């Protein structure tokens, strides 16, 4: 979907995350979308200004406080609601994430006033921008999808699912076995015969952190030991499962407050000091 107006700024890409067809970020000073439809569900948050749009036969306004969900195959348009223009971030989602039966509910109420959902969608976009954090993005997408379905569902009780603790431990065992190679949330769900969102909820409730943070912590733990042994950070990064050295550095600094190279240098100085004392 192309944009126009004064000085539009657009970036779009297809991430390596199952369930997301495209990511689209845009800032328009002045632009109006004609009536059109999409094949996919459209999940949108506004970062600046406000957007006015018609969906089917209703008109709506979305600002930074809301999250917009537009169903597939339903006509809508869009334009700035103020003279300041608008900035937005959009995800085009696979139909499997939100069932077709919820289209009617989305048409009736496309703007969701849910601060937690809005924050989660923002965090999902942040993860999508970082190469190597696809597992985190997939986990966040599962939680966002569950929240969307909860908003749009008719209130039917969910199917009975396996016990949280047992399922969480099964997922932890799977992650422990795949620290280097990793595992997608979709694959884990298939192996453990559970819905991805249920997996994330059970793991977080049982262990106090989401599965992507657990896996990152395991990788950081391995990296720390190898760095102390004198291994080069670039070599360590790929060996423990990070996308590249920059990916490891970002997470390592978050855990220890220093980059891997400085951590390794400290250990090297201690080793050299110990050798000098012995001689």
C-alpha positions as CSV (number, residue, x, y, z in Angstrom):
1,X,0.0,0.0,0.0
2,X,1.8,3.1,-1.2
3,X,1.5,6.5,0.4
4,X,1.6,10.1,-0.8
5,X,1.4,13.7,0.6
6,X,4.1,16.0,1.8
7,X,7.3,14.2,2.6
8,X,6.0,10.7,3.4
9,X,8.4,8.4,5.3
10,X,7.8,4.7,4.7
11,X,9.6,1.5,5.6
12,X,8.2,-2.0,4.9
13,X,9.7,-5.5,5.3
14,X,8.7,-9.2,5.6
15,X,10.0,-10.6,8.9
16,X,11.1,-14.1,9.5
17,X,8.3,-14.6,12.0
18,X,5.5,-17.1,11.2
19,X,2.1,-15.3,11.3
20,X,3.2,-11.9,10.1
21,X,3.1,-11.3,6.4
22,X,4.5,-7.7,6.5
23,X,5.6,-4.9,8.7
24,X,4.8,-1.4,7.6
25,X,5.9,1.9,9.3
26,X,4.8,5.2,7.9
27,X,4.7,8.9,8.7
28,X,2.5,11.1,6.6
29,X,2.2,14.9,6.8
30,X,-0.9,14.8,4.6
31,X,-2.4,11.7,3.0
32,X,-5.7,10.0,2.4
33,X,-6.1,6.3,1.6
34,X,-9.0,5.6,-0.8
35,X,-11.4,2.8,0.1
36,X,-9.7,-0.6,-0.2
37,X,-9.4,-4.0,1.3
38,X,-6.7,-6.4,2.5
39,X,-6.3,-10.1,2.3
40,X,-4.9,-10.2,5.8
41,X,-5.9,-8.9,9.2
42,X,-4.4,-5.4,9.8
43,X,-3.2,-4.5,13.3
44,X,-2.3,-0.8,13.6
45,X,-1.0,1.5,16.4
46,X,-0.7,5.3,16.0
47,X,2.5,6.9,17.2
48,X,1.7,10.5,16.4
49,X,-1.4,12.5,15.5
50,X,-4.7,10.7,14.8
51,X,-6.2,8.7,12.0
52,X,-9.9,8.9,10.9
53,X,-11.2,5.9,8.9
54,X,-14.4,4.4,7.7
55,X,-14.9,0.6,8.1
56,X,-17.9,-0.9,6.4
57,X,-20.6,1.7,7.2
58,X,-19.1,3.1,10.4
59,X,-16.6,5.9,11.0
60,X,-13.9,5.8,13.7
61,X,-10.9,7.8,15.0
62,X,-7.7,6.2,16.4
63,X,-5.0,7.9,18.4
64,X,-2.1,6.8,20.5
65,X,-4.3,5.4,23.2
66,X,-5.9,2.7,21.0
67,X,-5.1,-0.3,18.9
68,X,-6.9,-0.8,15.6
69,X,-7.8,-4.2,14.2
70,X,-9.1,-4.2,10.6
71,X,-10.5,-7.5,9.3
72,X,-9.7,-8.9,5.9
73,X,-11.9,-8.3,2.9
74,X,-13.8,-5.5,4.5
75,X,-13.6,-2.0,2.8
76,X,-11.9,0.8,4.8
77,X,-10.2,4.1,4.0
78,X,-8.0,6.4,6.2
79,X,-6.8,10.0,6.5
80,X,-5.2,12.3,9.1
81,X,-7.7,13.5,11.7
82,X,-5.6,16.6,12.4
83,X,-3.5,19.0,10.5
84,X,-0.4,17.5,12.1
85,X,-0.6,14.3,10.0
86,X,0.0,11.0,11.6
87,X,2.6,8.3,12.2
88,X,1.6,4.6,12.4
89,X,3.0,1.1,12.7
90,X,1.2,-1.7,11.0
91,X,1.3,-5.5,11.0
92,X,-0.4,-7.6,8.4
93,X,-1.3,-10.9,10.1
94,X,-2.0,-14.4,8.7
95,X,-5.7,-15.3,9.0
96,X,-4.9,-18.2,11.3
97,X,-4.0,-15.8,14.1
98,X,-7.5,-14.4,14.3
99,X,-10.4,-16.7,13.2
100,X,-12.7,-15.5,10.4
101,X,-15.7,-15.9,12.7
102,X,-14.5,-12.7,14.6
103,X,-14.7,-10.5,11.5
104,X,-18.1,-9.2,12.6
105,X,-16.9,-8.2,16.0
106,X,-13.9,-6.3,14.5
107,X,-16.2,-4.4,12.1
108,X,-18.4,-3.4,15.1
109,X,-15.5,-2.3,17.3
110,X,-12.2,-1.9,15.5
111,X,-10.6,0.5,18.0
112,X,-9.5,-1.3,21.2
113,X,-8.9,0.9,24.2
114,X,-6.6,-1.4,26.0
115,X,-3.3,0.1,27.2
116,X,-1.7,-3.3,27.9
117,X,-2.5,-4.5,24.4
118,X,-1.1,-1.3,22.9
119,X,2.1,-1.7,24.9
120,X,2.5,-5.3,23.8
121,X,2.1,-4.4,20.1
122,X,4.7,-1.7,20.5
123,X,7.1,-4.3,22.2
124,X,6.4,-6.7,19.3
125,X,7.4,-4.1,16.8
126,X,10.6,-3.4,18.7
127,X,11.5,-7.1,18.7
128,X,10.8,-7.3,14.9
129,X,13.4,-4.6,14.3
130,X,16.2,-6.6,15.9
131,X,17.8,-9.3,13.8
132,X,18.1,-12.5,15.9
133,X,15.1,-11.8,18.1
134,X,12.6,-13.7,16.0
135,X,11.8,-16.1,18.9
136,X,11.0,-13.1,21.1
137,X,8.8,-11.6,18.4
138,X,7.0,-14.9,17.9
139,X,6.3,-15.2,21.6
140,X,5.0,-11.6,21.8
141,X,2.9,-12.2,18.7
142,X,1.2,-15.2,20.4
143,X,0.3,-13.1,23.5
144,X,-1.0,-10.3,21.3
145,X,-3.0,-12.7,19.3
146,X,-4.6,-14.2,22.4
147,X,-5.4,-10.7,23.6
148,X,-7.0,-9.8,20.3
149,X,-9.1,-12.9,20.3
150,X,-10.2,-12.3,23.9
151,X,-11.4,-8.8,22.9
152,X,-13.3,-10.0,19.8
153,X,-14.6,-13.4,21.1
154,X,-18.3,-13.9,21.8
155,X,-17.6,-15.2,25.3
156,X,-17.5,-18.9,24.5
157,X,-15.4,-20.8,27.0
158,X,-12.0,-21.8,25.8
159,X,-11.3,-25.5,25.3
160,X,-9.8,-27.4,28.2
161,X,-6.0,-27.3,28.1
162,X,-3.2,-29.2,29.8
163,X,-1.9,-28.2,33.2
164,X,0.3,-25.1,33.2
165,X,3.2,-26.4,35.3
166,X,3.5,-29.7,33.3
167,X,3.4,-27.9,30.0
168,X,5.9,-25.2,31.2
169,X,8.4,-27.9,32.3
170,X,8.0,-29.7,28.9
171,X,8.7,-26.4,27.1
172,X,11.7,-25.7,29.3
173,X,13.1,-29.2,28.6
174,X,12.7,-28.5,24.8
175,X,14.4,-25.1,25.1
176,X,17.3,-26.7,27.1
177,X,17.8,-29.2,24.3
178,X,17.8,-26.5,21.7
179,X,19.9,-23.7,23.2
180,X,22.2,-23.3,20.2
181,X,19.9,-24.1,17.3
182,X,16.8,-22.6,18.9
183,X,13.2,-23.5,18.2
184,X,10.3,-21.5,16.9
185,X,7.2,-21.1,19.0
186,X,5.2,-22.7,16.2
187,X,7.4,-25.8,16.2
188,X,7.3,-26.0,20.0
189,X,3.5,-25.8,19.9
190,X,3.4,-28.7,17.4
191,X,5.8,-30.8,19.5
192,X,4.0,-30.2,22.7
193,X,0.5,-30.3,21.2
194,X,-0.6,-26.9,22.7
195,X,-1.6,-23.5,21.4
196,X,1.4,-21.1,21.2
197,X,-0.3,-18.4,23.4
198,X,-1.1,-21.1,26.0
199,X,2.5,-22.2,25.9
200,X,3.8,-18.6,26.6
201,X,1.2,-18.1,29.4
202,X,2.0,-21.4,31.2
203,X,5.8,-20.8,31.0
204,X,5.6,-17.3,32.3
205,X,3.2,-18.2,35.1
206,X,5.4,-21.1,36.2
207,X,8.9,-19.7,35.8
208,X,8.3,-15.9,36.1
209,X,9.7,-15.0,32.7
210,X,8.6,-15.6,29.1
211,X,10.3,-18.4,27.1
212,X,12.3,-16.1,24.9
213,X,14.0,-14.5,27.9
214,X,14.7,-17.9,29.4
215,X,16.4,-19.0,26.2
216,X,18.4,-15.8,26.0
217,X,19.5,-16.3,29.6
218,X,20.7,-19.8,28.8
219,X,22.7,-18.5,25.8
220,X,24.2,-15.7,27.9
221,X,25.2,-18.2,30.6
222,X,27.0,-20.3,28.0
223,X,28.6,-17.3,26.4
224,X,29.9,-16.1,29.8
225,X,31.7,-19.4,30.5
226,X,33.3,-19.5,27.0
227,X,34.4,-15.8,27.3
228,X,36.1,-16.6,30.6
229,X,37.9,-19.4,28.9
230,X,39.4,-16.9,26.5
231,X,37.2,-17.5,23.4
232,X,36.7,-14.6,21.0
233,X,33.2,-12.9,21.2
234,X,32.4,-13.4,17.5
235,X,33.1,-17.1,17.7
236,X,31.2,-17.4,21.0
237,X,28.1,-15.6,19.6
238,X,27.4,-18.2,16.9
239,X,28.4,-21.1,19.0
240,X,25.8,-20.4,21.7
241,X,23.0,-19.5,19.2
242,X,23.0,-15.8,18.8
243,X,22.4,-14.3,15.3
244,X,25.8,-12.5,15.3
245,X,28.2,-10.7,17.7
246,X,26.0,-7.6,17.7
247,X,23.0,-9.6,18.8
248,X,25.0,-11.2,21.6
249,X,26.4,-7.9,22.7
250,X,23.0,-6.2,23.0
251,X,21.7,-8.9,25.3
252,X,25.0,-9.4,27.2
253,X,25.2,-5.7,28.0
254,X,21.6,-5.9,29.3
255,X,22.5,-8.7,31.6
256,X,25.9,-7.6,32.9
257,X,26.2,-3.9,32.1
258,X,29.3,-4.4,30.0
259,X,29.9,-5.7,26.4
260,X,31.3,-9.3,26.0
261,X,34.8,-8.0,25.0
262,X,35.2,-6.1,28.2
263,X,33.9,-9.0,30.2
264,X,36.5,-11.3,28.5
265,X,39.3,-8.8,29.0
266,X,38.6,-8.7,32.8
267,X,38.9,-12.5,32.9
268,X,42.0,-12.4,30.8
269,X,43.7,-9.9,33.1
270,X,42.9,-12.1,36.1
271,X,44.3,-15.2,34.4
272,X,47.5,-13.3,33.5
273,X,47.8,-11.9,37.0
274,X,47.5,-15.4,38.4
275,X,50.2,-16.7,36.1
276,X,52.5,-13.9,37.1
277,X,52.1,-14.6,40.8
278,X,52.8,-18.3,40.2
279,X,56.0,-17.5,38.4
